Amino acid sequence: MYSSFFMLLLIIGFNEYNYLLPKHGLLSEHTSRLN
């Protein structure tokens, strides 16, 4: 139960962090490829 809750927080936090990154960022380019 705790692990699934932690994964949910990790995904939400990662999405917000990716949103704050510039479009030409290397990480945002890699994550956009995953979506």
C-alpha positions, 0 to 999 in steps of 0.5 A, a space after each residue: 500500500 505504501 509502495 503504490 502511494 510512493 509511486 503515485 507521488 513520484 509520478 506526480 512530482 516527476 510530471 510537475 518537474 518535467 513541466 518546469 523544464 524548458 522544451 529544449 531540455 534533455 530530460 523533457 525530450 526523453 520523457 516526451 518520447 516515453 509519453 
